[in-house]
Amino acid sequence: MRRVVITGLGLVTPLACGVEATWSRLLAGQSGARAITKFKVDDLACRIACDVPRGDGSDGTYDPNKHENGDWQLMEPAR
């Protein structure tokens, strides 16, 4: 049997980035689902999504420049 050591925990979710911010918003009953505003959705059946909030890293936002593997892959919405 191999032993495993967990050295930390991190979360990147639609609610927030970071364990404390995500957990507090989850306990408060907040949702990560929001209206899509980053691209045109007039021809799509679904107009809500759960995307990760980007920003400067404050207030639970995700700053890809502050992370080692900050590459994001954009996905084309299903039509």
Distance bins in CASP14 RR format, pairs under 12 A and 6 or more apart:
PFRMAT RR
TARGET T0000
AUTHOR 0000-0000-0000
RMODE 2
METHOD distances of the structure
MODEL  1
8 18 0 0 0 0 0 1 0 0 0 0 0
8 19 0 0 0 0 1 0 0 0 0 0 0
9 18 0 0 0 0 1 0 0 0 0 0 0
9 19 1 0 1 0 0 0 0 0 0 0 0
9 20 0 0 0 0 0 1 0 0 0 0 0
9 22 0 0 0 0 0 1 0 0 0 0 0
9 23 0 0 0 0 0 1 0 0 0 0 0
10 16 0 0 0 0 0 1 0 0 0 0 0
10 17 0 0 0 0 1 0 0 0 0 0 0
10 18 1 0 1 0 0 0 0 0 0 0 0
10 19 1 0 1 0 0 0 0 0 0 0 0
10 20 0 0 0 0 0 1 0 0 0 0 0
10 21 0 0 0 0 0 1 0 0 0 0 0
10 22 0 0 0 0 1 0 0 0 0 0 0
10 23 0 0 0 0 0 1 0 0 0 0 0
10 62 0 0 0 0 0 1 0 0 0 0 0
10 67 0 0 0 0 0 1 0 0 0 0 0
11 17 1 0 0 1 0 0 0 0 0 0 0
11 18 1 0 1 0 0 0 0 0 0 0 0
11 19 1 0 1 0 0 0 0 0 0 0 0
11 20 0 0 0 0 1 0 0 0 0 0 0
11 21 0 0 0 0 1 0 0 0 0 0 0
11 22 1 0 1 0 0 0 0 0 0 0 0
11 23 0 0 0 0 1 0 0 0 0 0 0
11 24 0 0 0 0 0 1 0 0 0 0 0
11 25 0 0 0 0 0 1 0 0 0 0 0
11 26 0 0 0 0 1 0 0 0 0 0 0
11 52 0 0 0 0 0 1 0 0 0 0 0
11 60 0 0 0 0 0 1 0 0 0 0 0
11 62 0 0 0 0 0 1 0 0 0 0 0
12 18 1 0 0 1 0 0 0 0 0 0 0
12 19 0 0 0 0 0 1 0 0 0 0 0
12 21 0 0 0 0 0 1 0 0 0 0 0
12 22 0 0 0 0 1 0 0 0 0 0 0
12 50 0 0 0 0 0 1 0 0 0 0 0
12 51 0 0 0 0 0 1 0 0 0 0 0
12 52 1 0 1 0 0 0 0 0 0 0 0
12 53 0 0 0 0 1 0 0 0 0 0 0
12 54 0 0 0 0 0 1 0 0 0 0 0
12 57 0 0 0 0 0 1 0 0 0 0 0
12 60 0 0 0 0 1 0 0 0 0 0 0
12 61 0 0 0 0 0 1 0 0 0 0 0
12 62 1 0 1 0 0 0 0 0 0 0 0
12 63 0 0 0 0 0 1 0 0 0 0 0
12 64 0 0 0 0 1 0 0 0 0 0 0
12 66 0 0 0 0 0 1 0 0 0 0 0
12 67 0 0 0 0 1 0 0 0 0 0 0
12 69 0 0 0 0 0 1 0 0 0 0 0
12 70 0 0 0 0 0 1 0 0 0 0 0
12 72 0 0 0 0 0 1 0 0 0 0 0
13 19 0 0 0 0 1 0 0 0 0 0 0
13 21 0 0 0 0 1 0 0 0 0 0 0
13 22 1 0 1 0 0 0 0 0 0 0 0
13 23 0 0 0 0 1 0 0 0 0 0 0
13 25 0 0 0 0 1 0 0 0 0 0 0
13 26 0 0 0 0 1 0 0 0 0 0 0
13 30 0 0 0 0 0 1 0 0 0 0 0
13 31 0 0 0 0 0 1 0 0 0 0 0
13 32 1 0 0 1 0 0 0 0 0 0 0
13 33 0 0 0 0 0 1 0 0 0 0 0
13 50 0 0 0 0 1 0 0 0 0 0 0
13 51 0 0 0 0 0 1 0 0 0 0 0
13 52 1 0 0 1 0 0 0 0 0 0 0
13 53 0 0 0 0 1 0 0 0 0 0 0
13 60 0 0 0 0 1 0 0 0 0 0 0
13 61 0 0 0 0 0 1 0 0 0 0 0
13 62 0 0 0 0 1 0 0 0 0 0 0
14 21 0 0 0 0 0 1 0 0 0 0 0
14 22 0 0 0 0 1 0 0 0 0 0 0
14 25 0 0 0 0 1 0 0 0 0 0 0
14 26 0 0 0 0 0 1 0 0 0 0 0
14 30 0 0 0 0 1 0 0 0 0 0 0
14 31 0 0 0 0 1 0 0 0 0 0 0
14 32 1 1 0 0 0 0 0 0 0 0 0
14 33 1 0 0 1 0 0 0 0 0 0 0
14 34 1 0 0 1 0 0 0 0 0 0 0
14 48 0 0 0 0 0 1 0 0 0 0 0
14 49 0 0 0 0 1 0 0 0 0 0 0
14 50 1 1 0 0 0 0 0 0 0 0 0
14 51 1 0 0 1 0 0 0 0 0 0 0
14 52 1 0 1 0 0 0 0 0 0 0 0
14 53 1 0 0 1 0 0 0 0 0 0 0
14 54 0 0 0 0 0 1 0 0 0 0 0
14 60 0 0 0 0 0 1 0 0 0 0 0
14 61 0 0 0 0 0 1 0 0 0 0 0
14 62 0 0 0 0 0 1 0 0 0 0 0
15 21 1 0 0 1 0 0 0 0 0 0 0
15 22 1 0 1 0 0 0 0 0 0 0 0
15 23 0 0 0 0 1 0 0 0 0 0 0
15 24 0 0 0 0 1 0 0 0 0 0 0
15 25 1 0 1 0 0 0 0 0 0 0 0
15 26 1 0 0 1 0 0 0 0 0 0 0
15 27 0 0 0 0 0 1 0 0 0 0 0
15 28 0 0 0 0 1 0 0 0 0 0 0
15 29 0 0 0 0 1 0 0 0 0 0 0
15 30 1 0 0 1 0 0 0 0 0 0 0
15 31 1 0 0 1 0 0 0 0 0 0 0
15 32 1 0 1 0 0 0 0 0 0 0 0
15 33 0 0 0 0 1 0 0 0 0 0 0
15 34 0 0 0 0 0 1 0 0 0 0 0
15 50 0 0 0 0 1 0 0 0 0 0 0
15 51 0 0 0 0 0 1 0 0 0 0 0
15 52 0 0 0 0 1 0 0 0 0 0 0
15 53 0 0 0 0 1 0 0 0 0 0 0
15 59 0 0 0 0 0 1 0 0 0 0 0
15 60 0 0 0 0 1 0 0 0 0 0 0
15 61 0 0 0 0 0 1 0 0 0 0 0
15 62 0 0 0 0 0 1 0 0 0 0 0
16 22 1 0 1 0 0 0 0 0 0 0 0
16 23 0 0 0 0 1 0 0 0 0 0 0
16 24 0 0 0 0 1 0 0 0 0 0 0
16 25 1 0 1 0 0 0 0 0 0 0 0
16 26 0 0 0 0 1 0 0 0 0 0 0
16 27 0 0 0 0 0 1 0 0 0 0 0
16 28 0 0 0 0 0 1 0 0 0 0 0
16 30 0 0 0 0 1 0 0 0 0 0 0
16 31 0 0 0 0 0 1 0 0 0 0 0
16 32 0 0 0 0 1 0 0 0 0 0 0
16 52 0 0 0 0 1 0 0 0 0 0 0
16 53 1 0 0 1 0 0 0 0 0 0 0
16 54 0 0 0 0 0 1 0 0 0 0 0
16 55 0 0 0 0 0 1 0 0 0 0 0
16 57 0 0 0 0 1 0 0 0 0 0 0
16 58 0 0 0 0 0 1 0 0 0 0 0
16 59 0 0 0 0 1 0 0 0 0 0 0
16 60 1 0 1 0 0 0 0 0 0 0 0
16 61 1 0 0 1 0 0 0 0 0 0 0
16 62 0 0 0 0 1 0 0 0 0 0 0
17 23 0 0 0 0 0 1 0 0 0 0 0
17 25 0 0 0 0 0 1 0 0 0 0 0
17 51 0 0 0 0 0 1 0 0 0 0 0
17 52 1 0 0 1 0 0 0 0 0 0 0
17 53 1 0 0 1 0 0 0 0 0 0 0
17 54 0 0 0 0 1 0 0 0 0 0 0
17 55 0 0 0 0 1 0 0 0 0 0 0
17 56 0 0 0 0 0 1 0 0 0 0 0
17 57 1 0 0 1 0 0 0 0 0 0 0
17 58 0 0 0 0 0 1 0 0 0 0 0
17 59 0 0 0 0 1 0 0 0 0 0 0
17 60 1 0 1 0 0 0 0 0 0 0 0
17 61 1 0 0 1 0 0 0 0 0 0 0
17 62 1 0 1 0 0 0 0 0 0 0 0
17 63 0 0 0 0 1 0 0 0 0 0 0
17 64 0 0 0 0 0 1 0 0 0 0 0
17 66 0 0 0 0 1 0 0 0 0 0 0
17 67 0 0 0 0 1 0 0 0 0 0 0
17 70 0 0 0 0 0 1 0 0 0 0 0
18 24 0 0 0 0 0 1 0 0 0 0 0
18 25 0 0 0 0 0 1 0 0 0 0 0
18 26 0 0 0 0 0 1 0 0 0 0 0
18 52 0 0 0 0 0 1 0 0 0 0 0
18 53 0 0 0 0 0 1 0 0 0 0 0
18 57 0 0 0 0 1 0 0 0 0 0 0
18 58 0 0 0 0 0 1 0 0 0 0 0
18 59 0 0 0 0 0 1 0 0 0 0 0
18 60 1 0 0 1 0 0 0 0 0 0 0
18 61 0 0 0 0 0 1 0 0 0 0 0
18 62 0 0 0 0 1 0 0 0 0 0 0
18 63 0 0 0 0 0 1 0 0 0 0 0
18 66 0 0 0 0 0 1 0 0 0 0 0
18 67 0 0 0 0 0 1 0 0 0 0 0
19 25 0 0 0 0 0 1 0 0 0 0 0
19 26 0 0 0 0 0 1 0 0 0 0 0
19 60 0 0 0 0 0 1 0 0 0 0 0
20 26 0 0 0 0 0 1 0 0 0 0 0
20 27 0 0 0 0 0 1 0 0 0 0 0
20 59 0 0 0 0 0 1 0 0 0 0 0
20 60 0 0 0 0 1 0 0 0 0 0 0
21 27 0 0 0 0 0 1 0 0 0 0 0
21 28 0 0 0 0 0 1 0 0 0 0 0
21 30 0 0 0 0 0 1 0 0 0 0 0
21 53 0 0 0 0 0 1 0 0 0 0 0
21 57 0 0 0 0 1 0 0 0 0 0 0
21 58 0 0 0 0 0 1 0 0 0 0 0
21 59 1 0 0 1 0 0 0 0 0 0 0
21 60 1 0 1 0 0 0 0 0 0 0 0
21 61 0 0 0 0 1 0 0 0 0 0 0
21 62 0 0 0 0 0 1 0 0 0 0 0
22 28 0 0 0 0 0 1 0 0 0 0 0
22 29 0 0 0 0 0 1 0 0 0 0 0
22 30 0 0 0 0 1 0 0 0 0 0 0
22 32 0 0 0 0 1 0 0 0 0 0 0
22 52 0 0 0 0 0 1 0 0 0 0 0
22 53 0 0 0 0 0 1 0 0 0 0 0
22 60 0 0 0 0 1 0 0 0 0 0 0
22 61 0 0 0 0 0 1 0 0 0 0 0
22 62 0 0 0 0 0 1 0 0 0 0 0
23 29 0 0 0 0 0 1 0 0 0 0 0
23 30 0 0 0 0 0 1 0 0 0 0 0
23 60 0 0 0 0 0 1 0 0 0 0 0
24 30 0 0 0 0 1 0 0 0 0 0 0
24 59 0 0 0 0 0 1 0 0 0 0 0
24 60 0 0 0 0 0 1 0 0 0 0 0
25 31 0 0 0 0 1 0 0 0 0 0 0
25 32 0 0 0 0 1 0 0 0 0 0 0
25 53 0 0 0 0 0 1 0 0 0 0 0
25 59 0 0 0 0 0 1 0 0 0 0 0
25 60 0 0 0 0 1 0 0 0 0 0 0
26 32 0 0 0 0 1 0 0 0 0 0 0
30 50 0 0 0 0 0 1 0 0 0 0 0
30 53 0 0 0 0 0 1 0 0 0 0 0
30 60 0 0 0 0 0 1 0 0 0 0 0
31 48 0 0 0 0 1 0 0 0 0 0 0
31 49 0 0 0 0 0 1 0 0 0 0 0
31 50 0 0 0 0 1 0 0 0 0 0 0
32 48 0 0 0 0 1 0 0 0 0 0 0
32 49 0 0 0 0 1 0 0 0 0 0 0
32 50 1 0 1 0 0 0 0 0 0 0 0
32 51 0 0 0 0 1 0 0 0 0 0 0
32 52 0 0 0 0 1 0 0 0 0 0 0
32 53 0 0 0 0 1 0 0 0 0 0 0
32 60 0 0 0 0 0 1 0 0 0 0 0
33 46 0 0 0 0 0 1 0 0 0 0 0
33 47 0 0 0 0 0 1 0 0 0 0 0
33 48 1 0 1 0 0 0 0 0 0 0 0
33 49 1 0 0 1 0 0 0 0 0 0 0
33 50 1 0 1 0 0 0 0 0 0 0 0
33 51 0 0 0 0 1 0 0 0 0 0 0
34 41 0 0 0 0 0 1 0 0 0 0 0
34 47 0 0 0 0 0 1 0 0 0 0 0
34 48 1 0 0 1 0 0 0 0 0 0 0
34 49 1 0 0 1 0 0 0 0 0 0 0
34 50 1 0 0 1 0 0 0 0 0 0 0
34 51 1 0 0 1 0 0 0 0 0 0 0
34 52 0 0 0 0 0 1 0 0 0 0 0
34 53 0 0 0 0 1 0 0 0 0 0 0
35 41 0 0 0 0 1 0 0 0 0 0 0
35 44 0 0 0 0 0 1 0 0 0 0 0
35 46 0 0 0 0 0 1 0 0 0 0 0
35 47 1 0 0 1 0 0 0 0 0 0 0
35 48 1 0 1 0 0 0 0 0 0 0 0
35 49 0 0 0 0 1 0 0 0 0 0 0
35 50 0 0 0 0 0 1 0 0 0 0 0
35 51 0 0 0 0 0 1 0 0 0 0 0
36 42 0 0 0 0 0 1 0 0 0 0 0
36 44 1 0 0 1 0 0 0 0 0 0 0
36 45 0 0 0 0 0 1 0 0 0 0 0
36 46 0 0 0 0 1 0 0 0 0 0 0
36 47 1 0 1 0 0 0 0 0 0 0 0
36 48 1 0 0 1 0 0 0 0 0 0 0
36 49 1 0 1 0 0 0 0 0 0 0 0
36 50 0 0 0 0 0 1 0 0 0 0 0
36 51 0 0 0 0 1 0 0 0 0 0 0
36 77 0 0 0 0 1 0 0 0 0 0 0
37 47 0 0 0 0 1 0 0 0 0 0 0
37 48 0 0 0 0 0 1 0 0 0 0 0
37 49 0 0 0 0 1 0 0 0 0 0 0
37 51 0 0 0 0 1 0 0 0 0 0 0
37 53 0 0 0 0 0 1 0 0 0 0 0
38 47 0 0 0 0 0 1 0 0 0 0 0
38 49 0 0 0 0 1 0 0 0 0 0 0
38 51 1 0 0 1 0 0 0 0 0 0 0
38 52 0 0 0 0 0 1 0 0 0 0 0
38 53 0 0 0 0 0 1 0 0 0 0 0
38 54 0 0 0 0 1 0 0 0 0 0 0
38 74 0 0 0 0 1 0 0 0 0 0 0
38 75 0 0 0 0 0 1 0 0 0 0 0
38 77 0 0 0 0 0 1 0 0 0 0 0
39 47 0 0 0 0 0 1 0 0 0 0 0
39 49 0 0 0 0 0 1 0 0 0 0 0
39 51 0 0 0 0 0 1 0 0 0 0 0
39 74 0 0 0 0 1 0 0 0 0 0 0
39 75 0 0 0 0 0 1 0 0 0 0 0
39 76 0 0 0 0 1 0 0 0 0 0 0
39 77 1 0 0 1 0 0 0 0 0 0 0
40 47 0 0 0 0 0 1 0 0 0 0 0
40 77 0 0 0 0 1 0 0 0 0 0 0
41 47 1 0 1 0 0 0 0 0 0 0 0
41 48 0 0 0 0 1 0 0 0 0 0 0
41 49 0 0 0 0 1 0 0 0 0 0 0
41 77 1 0 0 1 0 0 0 0 0 0 0
41 78 0 0 0 0 0 1 0 0 0 0 0
41 79 0 0 0 0 0 1 0 0 0 0 0
42 77 0 0 0 0 0 1 0 0 0 0 0
42 79 0 0 0 0 0 1 0 0 0 0 0
43 77 0 0 0 0 1 0 0 0 0 0 0
43 78 0 0 0 0 0 1 0 0 0 0 0
43 79 1 0 0 1 0 0 0 0 0 0 0
44 76 0 0 0 0 0 1 0 0 0 0 0
44 77 1 0 1 0 0 0 0 0 0 0 0
44 78 0 0 0 0 1 0 0 0 0 0 0
44 79 1 0 0 1 0 0 0 0 0 0 0
45 77 0 0 0 0 1 0 0 0 0 0 0
45 78 0 0 0 0 1 0 0 0 0 0 0
45 79 0 0 0 0 1 0 0 0 0 0 0
46 77 1 0 0 1 0 0 0 0 0 0 0
46 78 0 0 0 0 1 0 0 0 0 0 0
46 79 0 0 0 0 0 1 0 0 0 0 0
47 77 0 0 0 0 1 0 0 0 0 0 0
48 77 0 0 0 0 0 1 0 0 0 0 0
49 75 0 0 0 0 0 1 0 0 0 0 0
49 77 0 0 0 0 1 0 0 0 0 0 0
49 78 0 0 0 0 0 1 0 0 0 0 0
51 61 0 0 0 0 0 1 0 0 0 0 0
51 62 0 0 0 0 1 0 0 0 0 0 0
51 72 0 0 0 0 0 1 0 0 0 0 0
51 74 0 0 0 0 0 1 0 0 0 0 0
51 75 0 0 0 0 1 0 0 0 0 0 0
51 77 0 0 0 0 0 1 0 0 0 0 0
52 60 0 0 0 0 1 0 0 0 0 0 0
52 61 0 0 0 0 1 0 0 0 0 0 0
52 62 1 0 1 0 0 0 0 0 0 0 0
52 63 0 0 0 0 0 1 0 0 0 0 0
52 64 0 0 0 0 1 0 0 0 0 0 0
52 67 0 0 0 0 0 1 0 0 0 0 0
52 70 0 0 0 0 0 1 0 0 0 0 0
52 72 0 0 0 0 1 0 0 0 0 0 0
53 59 0 0 0 0 1 0 0 0 0 0 0
53 60 1 0 0 1 0 0 0 0 0 0 0
53 61 1 0 1 0 0 0 0 0 0 0 0
53 62 1 0 0 1 0 0 0 0 0 0 0
53 63 0 0 0 0 0 1 0 0 0 0 0
53 64 0 0 0 0 0 1 0 0 0 0 0
54 60 0 0 0 0 0 1 0 0 0 0 0
54 61 1 0 0 1 0 0 0 0 0 0 0
54 62 1 0 1 0 0 0 0 0 0 0 0
54 63 1 0 0 1 0 0 0 0 0 0 0
54 64 1 0 0 1 0 0 0 0 0 0 0
54 65 0 0 0 0 0 1 0 0 0 0 0
54 66 0 0 0 0 0 1 0 0 0 0 0
54 67 0 0 0 0 0 1 0 0 0 0 0
54 70 0 0 0 0 0 1 0 0 0 0 0
54 72 0 0 0 0 1 0 0 0 0 0 0
55 61 1 1 0 0 0 0 0 0 0 0 0
55 62 1 0 0 1 0 0 0 0 0 0 0
55 63 1 0 1 0 0 0 0 0 0 0 0
55 64 0 0 0 0 1 0 0 0 0 0 0
55 65 0 0 0 0 1 0 0 0 0 0 0
55 66 0 0 0 0 1 0 0 0 0 0 0
56 62 0 0 0 0 1 0 0 0 0 0 0
56 63 1 0 1 0 0 0 0 0 0 0 0
56 64 0 0 0 0 0 1 0 0 0 0 0
56 65 0 0 0 0 1 0 0 0 0 0 0
56 66 0 0 0 0 1 0 0 0 0 0 0
57 63 1 0 1 0 0 0 0 0 0 0 0
57 64 0 0 0 0 1 0 0 0 0 0 0
57 65 0 0 0 0 1 0 0 0 0 0 0
57 66 1 0 0 1 0 0 0 0 0 0 0
57 67 0 0 0 0 1 0 0 0 0 0 0
58 66 0 0 0 0 0 1 0 0 0 0 0
60 66 0 0 0 0 0 1 0 0 0 0 0
62 70 0 0 0 0 1 0 0 0 0 0 0
62 72 0 0 0 0 1 0 0 0 0 0 0
63 70 0 0 0 0 1 0 0 0 0 0 0
63 72 0 0 0 0 0 1 0 0 0 0 0
64 70 1 0 1 0 0 0 0 0 0 0 0
64 71 1 0 0 1 0 0 0 0 0 0 0
64 72 1 0 0 1 0 0 0 0 0 0 0
64 73 0 0 0 0 0 1 0 0 0 0 0
65 71 0 0 0 0 0 1 0 0 0 0 0
65 72 0 0 0 0 0 1 0 0 0 0 0
END
